[in-house]
Every structure is written in structure tokens, then in C-alpha cells.
Amino acid sequence: MENGTSENGVCSSESINGAQDVWSCNQSLASSADHLVVMVHGILGSATDWKFAAEQFVRTLPDKVFVHCSERNMAMLTLDGVDVMGERLAGEIDIYEMHELQVLQVIKQKPSLCKISFVAHSVGGVVARYAIGKLFRLPRSENGEELSSKSCEVESKGTIGGLEPMNFITVATPHLGSRGNNQVPFLFGVLSLEKVAGRIVHLIFRRTGQHLFLNEDDDDGKPPLLRLHGLLCSSFKRRVAYANVGYDRILLNHKFSC
């Protein structure tokens, strides 16, 4: 069941699970949109966090983009760990898995889609990187598989969920974690407080907190955050990381922003 709304030429729908899909109300413009933009919120967030930005994308590029604000990691589910959230996000997007998932349905209903971009905030950025690693496929010439039945010209080094990777954009994302070096402002850069926080962060932010403080190792003895599929991000034509110079009270200290 979905609830649909329209405002100023922009249509949107919200699924029963909270996902937001946004597109142009002009049918001729919407039918030519070939670019799926996946927006991923941060810790304790929801799909509505990105709704305003999604509407601006569609107003600016009504004949180019179809925007999906992800639903699978809402509110307390953002505390389950980067790996678990990444698997969920990949499940929303993957057109290879034959499950009736929302984005799969969107892609099936919109055969014009050829390109994909990610825009993510905070922890959503590392979750998106994990999902990209799950969805990445080598070019057909390298893996011998048919990637898609779409008549798209794929010029990239591979595909994400069968679509050509275009933009990977993160905003205030702790790509290298939040441990030490005055990374968490409310700890005031006090080494003893940072050490204590690293030991008890799981009591507040559970596995996600452990991953951000690089406390939980995988089978190879390395924190999952440091084993994310960074090289696969090179398949995107444009990669941008935005950070605040100041006043981000949660994620970044001004000394480490750029």
C-alpha cells in the first residue's frame, strides 16, 4: 500500500514501510527519466530526511531523474551495524535478486532506467559503500554475464545493480571512523574520555557504534569499516565527499574537515 501526493509538478509516494519515491508529475518527462538517484539517511534517521532534497532534484531535472529515499534502515535499525545495514540497502536496489523489493519493483516498472547515483548523509555513506560492494558487477566482457536487457550504453568499469554508476556523494560521513583524534566534539578531545567512549559506545549505538570506533574485527582481524569496498567507488564517474568546516556537533571536528 502506498500513499501518493503531488505538489508543484512533483509527485511522490510513500510505501507502508516508509520509503519515499519522487518523480515528475509530467508523464512525458517522467517517462524519459533514465537516472535512479538513491538517497541514504544517517543514524536514527528516516526516508523523510531526504524528501525535500529529492523534490529539488526532480524540480531541477524532471526529465532526467527518479529519486528513491531508502527505507530499510530507519530509526533504531541504524544501530544494527554497517554490514547489516549495507545488506539491507543492497536488497532494496538489487535487480538480480528475484524478491519483490520496492526498488526492484521501481526498476521493473521503469525500463528507461540506465544510470544510478548515491547521495548519502552521515553513517549512510559507509552503508552505501558496503551496498555498492554487494551490488557491483564487472563489465559483461569480463564476467561473461548478461548484465541487463536494457538498451543502455554502459561506459563504466562495471555496473551497480545493473545500472551505470554516475555519482557517489557523501555528506558528513565518517569514512575512517570516529575513534580518537578529537573526532567526537562532546568528548572535548580528552584522551581518557575517548578511550572510555570506545569501550561503552556499544551500550548506546550498539554494533554501529562499535564499527565507527573500529572496535569490532571481522574474520581477517580488521574492522569492517576499514575493509569497505573503496576501490569499487572508482567505478563512479564522479565521487564527492562534503564535510563541515565547523558546527557539526556529532561527526567531525573542524581540524579534520575539508
Backbone bond lengths (Angstrom), bond angles and torsions (degrees), N, CA, C in turn:
res aa  C-N    CA-C-N  psi(-1)  N-CA   C-N-CA  omega(-1)  CA-C   N-CA-C  phi
1 M - - - 1.458 - - 1.522 109.02 -
2 E 1.332 116.97 133.87 1.451 121.50 179.80 1.517 109.90 -131.73
3 N 1.345 115.08 147.17 1.450 121.22 174.43 1.514 108.34 -107.22
4 G 1.354 117.21 124.92 1.450 120.76 -177.26 1.519 111.84 -109.23
5 T 1.331 116.29 145.10 1.455 122.32 176.79 1.522 109.02 -138.61
6 S 1.328 116.38 160.93 1.460 120.84 175.28 1.518 108.71 -141.31
7 E 1.334 115.80 142.61 1.459 120.80 -178.96 1.519 109.29 -156.15
8 N 1.320 115.74 124.74 1.467 121.46 176.95 1.527 112.85 52.17
9 G 1.326 115.25 42.49 1.453 119.49 176.61 1.508 115.69 82.21
10 V 1.343 117.14 3.42 1.463 121.25 179.81 1.519 109.15 -114.32
11 C 1.321 116.70 124.60 1.461 122.16 177.67 1.519 109.94 -100.16
12 S 1.317 116.46 148.44 1.460 120.60 177.42 1.513 109.45 -147.82
13 S 1.309 115.29 155.45 1.458 120.93 176.23 1.512 108.82 -138.18
14 E 1.311 115.43 147.97 1.464 121.44 177.85 1.516 108.55 -121.66
15 S 1.329 116.52 125.32 1.456 120.51 -179.68 1.518 109.85 -77.06
16 I 1.308 116.24 168.99 1.458 121.09 179.05 1.523 110.87 -63.08
17 N 1.345 116.74 -23.64 1.461 121.37 179.17 1.519 112.67 -90.88
18 G 1.328 117.77 -3.94 1.452 120.71 174.43 1.506 116.71 104.50
19 A 1.326 119.17 -0.94 1.465 120.77 179.03 1.523 110.12 -67.65
20 Q 1.330 115.52 148.45 1.456 121.39 178.29 1.525 108.73 -117.63
21 D 1.321 116.79 124.54 1.461 121.92 172.30 1.519 107.98 -113.98
22 V 1.340 116.80 135.21 1.460 121.70 -174.69 1.523 109.14 -132.38
23 W 1.352 117.28 134.10 1.454 121.90 -178.50 1.531 109.03 -155.67
24 S 1.315 116.48 171.40 1.461 121.32 179.70 1.522 110.45 -74.03
25 C 1.336 115.81 138.49 1.464 120.20 177.24 1.527 111.75 -74.63
26 N 1.327 116.34 -18.01 1.461 120.46 176.72 1.524 108.13 -73.95
27 Q 1.307 116.77 111.06 1.457 121.16 -172.28 1.520 112.61 -59.90
28 S 1.328 116.99 -39.69 1.465 119.44 -178.85 1.521 111.17 -67.18
29 L 1.340 117.20 -36.49 1.461 120.43 177.33 1.525 110.80 -71.39
30 A 1.330 116.29 -44.84 1.463 120.49 -177.92 1.524 111.60 -63.04
31 S 1.319 116.87 -35.40 1.467 120.02 -177.50 1.522 112.52 -68.80
32 S 1.333 116.52 -21.07 1.467 119.26 179.74 1.522 113.01 -93.93
33 A 1.332 117.43 -4.89 1.469 120.74 179.84 1.524 109.98 -64.51
34 D 1.330 116.62 123.73 1.466 120.66 -177.10 1.519 112.96 -119.61
35 H 1.343 116.98 10.47 1.462 121.09 -172.04 1.529 109.56 -123.98
36 L 1.326 117.06 113.57 1.464 122.51 176.96 1.526 109.26 -89.11
37 V 1.330 116.62 122.12 1.462 122.03 176.74 1.525 108.07 -107.98
38 V 1.327 116.50 116.95 1.463 122.26 179.94 1.520 108.19 -100.22
39 M 1.331 117.01 122.08 1.456 121.97 -178.11 1.524 109.11 -110.30
40 V 1.336 115.72 129.73 1.465 121.65 -172.87 1.527 109.15 -121.51
41 H 1.325 116.47 122.95 1.464 121.00 -178.09 1.531 111.57 -82.17
42 G 1.331 115.12 175.83 1.456 121.22 -177.62 1.514 113.49 -96.63
43 I 1.323 115.44 -164.94 1.455 122.18 -174.27 1.535 110.62 -63.57
44 L 1.324 115.49 136.77 1.463 124.14 -179.09 1.529 112.84 60.86
45 G 1.334 116.82 20.72 1.456 120.95 -177.97 1.519 113.11 -97.56
46 S 1.341 115.03 -170.28 1.463 121.19 178.25 1.521 108.67 -151.61
47 A 1.312 116.34 172.51 1.462 121.49 -177.77 1.525 112.10 -61.11
48 T 1.323 117.09 -29.23 1.463 119.99 -178.26 1.530 112.32 -67.16
49 D 1.340 117.81 -17.78 1.466 120.60 178.78 1.527 111.49 -58.52
50 W 1.334 116.04 -30.51 1.458 120.87 -175.22 1.525 112.76 -102.92
51 K 1.325 118.49 1.52 1.464 119.23 -171.08 1.530 112.22 -61.33
52 F 1.331 117.90 -43.72 1.463 120.05 -178.96 1.523 110.46 -60.96
53 A 1.332 116.68 -47.03 1.466 120.24 179.51 1.520 110.77 -62.27
54 A 1.334 116.60 -39.15 1.465 120.31 179.14 1.526 110.59 -61.00
55 E 1.322 116.33 -41.78 1.465 120.04 179.24 1.525 111.37 -64.24
56 Q 1.332 116.96 -36.52 1.468 119.72 178.72 1.526 111.07 -67.47
57 F 1.332 116.64 -38.21 1.467 119.94 175.56 1.524 110.49 -56.77
58 V 1.333 115.68 -47.67 1.465 120.38 -175.89 1.523 110.98 -69.44
59 R 1.323 117.80 -38.89 1.466 119.84 178.10 1.524 111.04 -62.78
60 T 1.332 116.18 -37.12 1.462 120.44 -178.01 1.524 112.09 -77.97
61 L 1.347 116.10 -36.82 1.467 121.04 -175.46 1.527 110.20 -129.58
62 P 1.325 118.27 62.02 1.469 120.64 -173.36 1.519 114.58 -63.13
63 D 1.325 117.12 -27.65 1.461 120.61 -178.32 1.522 112.46 -98.93
64 K 1.336 116.22 7.03 1.464 119.52 -174.79 1.525 113.67 -116.49
65 V 1.353 118.18 -37.23 1.463 119.45 -168.31 1.525 113.41 -121.91
66 F 1.311 113.35 149.83 1.460 124.20 167.94 1.525 104.88 -125.78
67 V 1.335 117.56 123.95 1.465 121.15 -170.95 1.522 110.86 -108.71
68 H 1.330 115.18 133.39 1.462 121.57 175.70 1.522 108.96 -121.43
69 C 1.335 116.92 120.11 1.463 122.46 175.13 1.525 107.47 -95.82
70 S 1.318 116.77 116.54 1.467 121.25 -167.21 1.523 113.01 -65.29
71 E 1.336 114.61 152.28 1.454 121.46 -173.34 1.524 113.75 -117.13
72 R 1.321 118.50 -19.31 1.453 120.54 -163.66 1.526 115.17 -73.07
73 N 1.328 117.78 -14.67 1.467 120.12 -176.68 1.522 110.36 -126.85
74 M 1.313 116.30 63.34 1.456 120.44 -176.24 1.523 111.31 -95.16
75 A 1.332 115.15 146.81 1.462 123.40 171.50 1.531 111.87 51.14
76 M 1.317 118.08 -121.66 1.463 121.65 -174.65 1.526 113.05 -67.18
77 L 1.324 117.52 -18.53 1.467 119.70 177.57 1.524 111.82 -66.31
78 T 1.347 116.82 -16.75 1.464 119.65 178.33 1.521 112.08 -74.63
79 L 1.316 117.82 -1.91 1.468 121.40 179.94 1.520 112.12 -99.05
80 D 1.322 117.80 4.12 1.464 121.46 -173.43 1.517 114.15 -82.55
81 G 1.320 118.29 -6.14 1.462 121.02 179.95 1.512 112.20 112.83
82 V 1.340 115.51 148.11 1.460 121.31 -177.95 1.520 111.44 -61.14
83 D 1.331 116.87 -39.97 1.463 119.80 -177.37 1.525 111.87 -67.36
84 V 1.330 116.65 -44.52 1.464 120.52 179.86 1.527 110.39 -64.38
85 M 1.326 116.79 -44.30 1.467 120.08 178.96 1.520 111.45 -65.07
86 G 1.332 116.62 -37.70 1.459 119.84 178.16 1.516 112.39 -63.10
87 E 1.339 116.00 -39.89 1.464 120.24 177.01 1.529 110.41 -62.73
88 R 1.324 116.32 -41.88 1.470 119.66 -179.98 1.526 111.02 -63.70
89 L 1.343 115.61 -45.97 1.460 119.16 -179.30 1.519 110.84 -62.52
90 A 1.324 116.63 -41.89 1.462 120.08 177.70 1.522 110.48 -59.57
91 G 1.327 116.48 -38.44 1.457 120.70 178.75 1.512 112.91 -63.89
92 E 1.328 117.16 -29.81 1.466 120.32 177.35 1.516 111.70 -68.35
93 I 1.330 116.23 -31.77 1.458 120.76 -168.92 1.515 113.00 -101.29
94 D 1.329 118.04 -28.71 1.458 121.91 -166.25 1.520 112.91 -64.00
95 I 1.327 117.13 118.43 1.462 120.43 177.95 1.525 111.40 -90.05
96 Y 1.335 116.65 0.10 1.458 119.72 177.78 1.522 110.50 -88.74
97 E 1.354 116.51 -33.11 1.451 120.01 179.61 1.524 109.11 -75.95
98 M 1.291 117.56 126.11 1.459 120.82 -175.66 1.526 110.91 -90.51
99 H 1.316 115.41 60.65 1.450 122.37 173.63 1.521 107.28 -115.45
100 E 1.324 116.95 151.86 1.456 120.08 -179.07 1.527 110.04 -82.75
101 L 1.302 116.60 71.13 1.449 123.79 177.78 1.519 108.98 -94.48
102 Q 1.323 116.06 157.12 1.459 119.03 -169.78 1.518 113.58 -62.24
103 V 1.351 117.93 -49.40 1.459 118.04 -176.90 1.517 110.69 -68.71
104 L 1.327 116.86 -33.35 1.460 120.05 174.30 1.521 109.65 -57.09
105 Q 1.327 116.12 -44.18 1.457 119.82 178.22 1.522 111.04 -63.15
106 V 1.339 116.00 -40.15 1.467 120.02 179.20 1.517 110.55 -61.08
107 I 1.337 116.69 -47.35 1.461 120.81 -178.15 1.526 110.47 -64.35
108 K 1.328 116.45 -40.49 1.460 119.78 178.73 1.524 110.93 -63.41
109 Q 1.331 116.03 -36.87 1.460 120.12 -178.41 1.520 112.42 -79.31
110 K 1.345 116.88 -15.18 1.466 120.72 -177.81 1.522 109.49 -124.04
111 P 1.311 117.46 79.04 1.468 121.00 -178.20 1.520 113.40 -64.57
112 S 1.340 117.45 -10.17 1.467 119.79 179.67 1.523 112.54 -76.88
113 L 1.340 118.11 -13.85 1.462 120.48 -176.79 1.522 111.44 -66.11
114 C 1.325 116.06 127.10 1.465 122.20 179.19 1.522 112.71 -128.67
115 K 1.339 117.27 -22.35 1.464 121.37 -172.49 1.525 110.29 -123.24
116 I 1.338 115.66 157.86 1.458 120.02 178.67 1.521 110.21 -142.21
117 S 1.329 115.53 140.04 1.462 122.38 174.84 1.522 108.96 -133.38
118 F 1.333 115.86 152.98 1.459 121.87 175.65 1.523 109.02 -118.63
119 V 1.331 116.13 134.67 1.460 122.27 171.20 1.522 106.08 -127.07
120 A 1.328 117.17 119.17 1.460 120.14 -171.37 1.521 111.73 -135.00
121 H 1.321 115.20 147.84 1.463 121.77 179.49 1.525 110.16 -116.47
122 S 1.326 115.77 139.45 1.457 121.99 172.00 1.532 111.02 56.88
123 V 1.322 116.51 -133.84 1.469 120.85 -178.86 1.525 111.17 -59.42
124 G 1.329 117.03 -24.15 1.458 119.82 177.76 1.514 112.94 -56.19
125 G 1.334 117.14 -27.25 1.460 120.39 178.86 1.512 113.19 -66.63
126 V 1.342 117.14 -42.64 1.465 119.10 179.56 1.522 110.53 -75.52
127 V 1.334 116.30 -30.41 1.466 119.90 174.83 1.525 109.75 -64.16
128 A 1.323 116.34 -42.87 1.467 120.26 178.35 1.523 110.96 -62.23
129 R 1.334 117.40 -39.79 1.468 120.25 178.45 1.526 111.04 -61.94
130 Y 1.324 116.44 -40.13 1.463 119.75 177.60 1.526 110.17 -63.89
131 A 1.329 116.47 -45.42 1.469 120.46 -179.33 1.519 111.29 -62.65
132 I 1.331 116.82 -38.10 1.465 120.52 178.44 1.519 110.23 -59.44
133 G 1.336 116.08 -41.33 1.460 119.55 178.08 1.517 113.02 -62.08
134 K 1.332 116.64 -32.88 1.463 120.43 178.97 1.525 112.09 -76.23
135 L 1.326 116.88 -30.42 1.463 120.92 -173.02 1.520 114.16 -97.36
136 F 1.320 117.28 -11.76 1.464 120.27 -174.60 1.522 111.04 -66.78
137 R 1.319 115.78 136.31 1.460 122.46 174.62 1.520 108.39 -129.63
138 L 1.314 116.51 137.12 1.457 120.89 175.89 1.523 109.92 -64.47
139 P 1.332 117.02 159.51 1.466 119.06 175.50 1.518 110.97 -57.09
140 R 1.305 115.81 151.96 1.458 121.65 -177.14 1.526 111.80 -53.42
141 S 1.327 117.27 -37.30 1.462 120.56 -177.55 1.519 112.30 -66.41
142 E 1.387 116.16 -19.95 1.450 119.34 -177.40 1.517 113.01 -98.34
143 N 1.336 117.15 -29.17 1.461 117.42 -178.36 1.519 113.59 -111.74
144 G 1.321 117.06 -2.87 1.457 120.68 175.18 1.503 114.84 72.05
145 E 1.364 117.79 13.02 1.453 120.80 -177.47 1.518 110.80 -107.31
146 E 1.330 114.67 152.16 1.454 119.83 171.00 1.523 107.14 -79.76
147 L 1.328 117.50 116.76 1.449 120.52 -176.12 1.519 112.56 -79.35
148 S 1.279 117.58 -33.74 1.454 119.44 -175.23 1.513 109.68 -165.97
149 S 1.316 115.61 155.12 1.456 120.35 175.04 1.521 111.06 -90.50
150 K 1.348 116.93 1.07 1.454 120.93 -177.92 1.521 110.46 -71.27
151 S 1.328 115.67 150.58 1.459 120.69 178.00 1.520 109.57 -93.32
152 C 1.336 116.81 54.66 1.456 122.22 -179.11 1.519 109.13 -103.97
153 E 1.311 115.52 147.75 1.453 120.14 174.09 1.519 108.22 -91.53
154 V 1.315 117.55 105.96 1.456 122.11 -178.57 1.515 108.87 -94.13
155 E 1.338 115.98 114.31 1.452 120.95 -176.93 1.524 112.12 -104.88
156 S 1.319 117.92 1.08 1.456 120.88 -174.07 1.521 111.72 -81.73
157 K 1.332 114.99 179.89 1.456 121.94 178.78 1.523 111.41 -80.60
158 G 1.296 117.54 -3.87 1.452 122.84 -179.90 1.518 108.50 174.54
159 T 1.323 117.41 -172.19 1.458 120.78 -179.82 1.518 110.52 -127.34
160 I 1.321 115.64 156.58 1.457 123.47 174.70 1.522 106.88 -114.22
161 G 1.322 116.71 109.91 1.456 119.41 -177.51 1.508 113.07 61.06
162 G 1.350 117.36 26.94 1.449 121.34 179.92 1.517 114.43 87.57
163 L 1.334 117.51 -1.52 1.463 121.88 -178.55 1.528 110.32 -112.76
164 E 1.326 115.83 155.78 1.464 120.76 -178.15 1.528 110.86 -76.68
165 P 1.337 118.94 124.71 1.468 121.78 -179.96 1.529 110.99 -70.34
166 M 1.326 116.77 129.42 1.461 121.15 -178.21 1.523 112.68 -115.51
167 N 1.335 117.73 -60.65 1.465 121.59 -175.54 1.522 110.61 -130.23
168 F 1.332 115.82 135.10 1.466 121.02 172.20 1.523 106.28 -124.19
169 I 1.329 116.46 109.29 1.460 122.32 -172.36 1.526 109.44 -124.96
170 T 1.339 116.39 127.03 1.460 120.15 176.31 1.522 109.71 -122.62
171 V 1.330 115.21 148.48 1.462 122.18 -179.68 1.525 108.58 -124.94
172 A 1.330 117.07 118.55 1.468 122.36 178.24 1.527 111.70 53.71
173 T 1.306 115.95 48.20 1.468 121.28 -179.37 1.529 110.81 -100.40
174 P 1.332 117.96 129.17 1.471 121.30 178.63 1.529 110.99 -81.32
175 H 1.322 117.14 73.11 1.461 120.97 -174.74 1.525 112.50 -60.75
176 L 1.322 117.79 -29.73 1.466 121.38 -179.17 1.519 111.99 -107.42
177 G 1.319 116.98 17.47 1.452 120.09 178.76 1.515 112.49 88.25
178 S 1.333 115.49 -178.67 1.467 121.59 -175.92 1.520 112.10 -125.94
179 R 1.324 117.31 21.29 1.462 120.10 -176.09 1.527 111.32 -89.89
180 G 1.337 116.13 130.58 1.459 121.54 171.93 1.510 114.77 66.97
181 N 1.337 115.52 -176.36 1.470 123.59 175.65 1.522 113.15 55.37
182 N 1.346 115.66 33.10 1.469 119.94 176.49 1.524 112.06 59.41
183 Q 1.317 117.01 33.71 1.465 121.38 -177.74 1.518 112.71 -75.27
184 V 1.332 117.98 -27.25 1.466 121.07 -179.04 1.524 108.03 -109.83
185 P 1.338 118.25 104.68 1.468 121.71 -171.03 1.518 115.29 -54.46
186 F 1.351 118.50 -38.88 1.459 118.18 -174.84 1.525 113.03 -72.63
187 L 1.341 117.67 -2.00 1.469 121.30 171.89 1.524 110.81 -93.44
188 F 1.330 116.39 -3.80 1.469 123.41 172.09 1.526 113.99 60.39
189 G 1.315 118.40 18.61 1.448 120.54 178.92 1.512 114.28 72.13
190 V 1.327 117.57 11.82 1.471 121.61 179.99 1.522 108.56 -80.61
191 L 1.332 116.21 117.23 1.460 121.07 -173.90 1.519 112.28 -56.76
192 S 1.332 117.13 -42.08 1.466 119.88 -178.33 1.526 111.05 -63.77
193 L 1.345 116.69 -39.07 1.465 119.83 178.10 1.522 110.90 -67.03
194 E 1.328 116.68 -38.85 1.459 120.10 179.55 1.525 111.06 -64.74
195 K 1.323 116.49 -38.00 1.465 119.83 178.30 1.520 110.85 -66.28
196 V 1.335 116.03 -43.36 1.467 119.80 178.57 1.528 110.26 -63.89
197 A 1.328 116.38 -42.96 1.465 120.29 179.94 1.518 110.98 -59.10
198 G 1.326 116.65 -39.23 1.459 120.13 179.21 1.515 112.99 -62.76
199 R 1.341 116.04 -28.34 1.469 120.04 -178.82 1.522 112.81 -84.20
200 I 1.329 116.85 -26.38 1.467 119.05 -174.58 1.529 113.48 -113.20
201 V 1.337 117.06 -0.08 1.468 118.96 -175.81 1.525 112.20 -58.76
202 H 1.340 116.75 -29.21 1.469 119.67 -179.25 1.524 112.06 -66.23
203 L 1.340 117.41 -21.80 1.460 120.48 179.32 1.527 111.52 -71.76
204 I 1.328 116.42 -22.83 1.467 121.13 -178.47 1.527 111.24 -105.80
205 F 1.330 115.68 -51.60 1.469 120.56 -175.09 1.528 112.95 -108.34
206 R 1.321 116.73 12.64 1.463 123.83 173.29 1.531 111.92 49.46
207 R 1.342 118.25 -139.40 1.469 120.08 -173.57 1.524 112.09 -65.75
208 T 1.327 117.06 -33.10 1.462 118.75 178.14 1.523 110.52 -61.76
209 G 1.325 117.03 -41.31 1.455 120.77 176.50 1.517 111.77 -61.89
210 Q 1.324 116.87 -41.47 1.465 120.37 177.12 1.522 111.20 -61.50
211 H 1.309 116.61 -41.85 1.466 120.13 179.73 1.524 111.17 -65.52
212 L 1.332 117.24 -42.01 1.460 120.05 -178.79 1.526 111.92 -67.86
213 F 1.328 117.23 -31.04 1.465 120.81 177.33 1.529 111.82 -92.07
214 L 1.336 115.94 8.79 1.473 122.62 175.50 1.521 111.74 57.90
215 N 1.332 116.51 38.06 1.462 121.13 -176.51 1.519 113.76 -93.58
216 E 1.317 117.75 -25.87 1.465 120.50 -174.48 1.518 109.98 -103.05
217 D 1.326 116.80 121.33 1.460 121.75 179.75 1.521 110.44 -96.29
218 D 1.332 116.02 151.24 1.456 120.13 175.30 1.520 109.53 -91.86
219 D 1.316 117.20 -166.70 1.463 120.92 -175.71 1.520 112.95 -63.90
220 D 1.326 117.13 -22.94 1.463 120.74 179.94 1.517 112.65 -92.05
221 G 1.336 116.66 5.01 1.449 119.81 177.02 1.509 115.12 80.82
222 K 1.337 117.79 15.61 1.458 121.01 179.25 1.526 109.57 -121.66
223 P 1.349 117.26 144.12 1.467 119.57 176.81 1.523 110.73 -60.61
224 P 1.333 117.69 138.74 1.471 120.54 -179.18 1.520 113.55 -54.34
225 L 1.336 117.13 -34.12 1.458 120.07 -178.05 1.520 111.63 -62.44
226 L 1.341 116.52 -30.43 1.459 120.44 -179.19 1.523 112.36 -88.58
227 R 1.327 116.25 -1.25 1.461 119.90 179.13 1.531 111.41 -113.34
228 L 1.328 116.02 12.88 1.458 119.16 178.92 1.515 110.45 -64.74
229 H 1.308 114.40 160.43 1.461 120.81 -170.56 1.529 110.92 -81.93
230 G 1.332 115.85 66.91 1.455 120.30 -177.98 1.512 113.26 -64.23
231 L 1.326 116.87 -39.00 1.459 119.62 -178.06 1.522 111.85 -63.54
232 L 1.332 116.36 -32.09 1.460 119.05 -178.77 1.523 111.64 -68.40
233 C 1.330 117.20 -21.49 1.469 119.48 176.87 1.523 111.02 -64.68
234 S 1.329 116.74 -19.76 1.468 119.77 178.73 1.520 111.87 -68.14
235 S 1.327 117.08 -12.27 1.464 119.78 176.99 1.528 111.32 -70.87
236 F 1.346 117.02 -18.18 1.462 120.77 178.00 1.523 109.85 -79.54
237 K 1.316 116.31 142.08 1.462 120.38 -180.00 1.521 112.03 -68.75
238 R 1.344 116.27 -32.00 1.456 120.41 179.05 1.517 109.66 -133.86
239 R 1.329 115.72 133.73 1.462 121.70 179.06 1.530 107.81 -130.11
240 V 1.332 116.18 123.08 1.462 120.72 -175.53 1.523 109.31 -133.79
241 A 1.344 116.45 132.35 1.465 121.86 174.66 1.524 108.44 -119.43
242 Y 1.320 116.38 116.21 1.463 121.50 178.18 1.527 109.22 -99.01
243 A 1.340 116.08 139.62 1.459 120.97 176.06 1.517 109.12 -141.40
244 N 1.321 116.53 151.87 1.457 121.00 -179.68 1.525 111.05 -80.37
245 V 1.320 115.99 143.04 1.463 120.36 173.89 1.521 109.73 -74.90
246 G 1.309 117.14 -31.31 1.453 120.92 178.04 1.508 111.15 -160.02
247 Y 1.320 115.44 169.64 1.459 123.53 172.51 1.523 115.34 72.73
248 D 1.309 117.86 12.43 1.463 118.75 168.62 1.519 106.01 -89.85
249 R 1.324 116.81 104.12 1.461 121.48 -171.59 1.521 113.69 -81.80
250 I 1.295 117.07 -4.28 1.456 118.96 -175.44 1.518 112.62 -113.28
251 L 1.329 117.85 -50.67 1.459 119.67 -165.30 1.510 115.60 -98.29
252 L 1.318 117.68 -45.18 1.454 119.17 -167.72 1.513 112.26 -129.16
253 N 1.332 115.66 142.78 1.448 121.80 171.38 1.517 108.70 -92.07
254 H 1.346 117.15 148.57 1.460 119.62 -173.44 1.518 112.31 -60.34
255 K 1.330 118.42 -26.52 1.462 120.66 -178.09 1.522 111.72 -67.36
256 F 1.317 116.06 -23.94 1.458 119.69 -174.51 1.522 111.95 -111.28
257 S 1.330 116.87 9.22 1.459 120.87 178.33 1.516 109.72 -92.09
258 C 1.319 115.67 157.79 1.454 118.98 178.69 1.529 109.24 -150.56
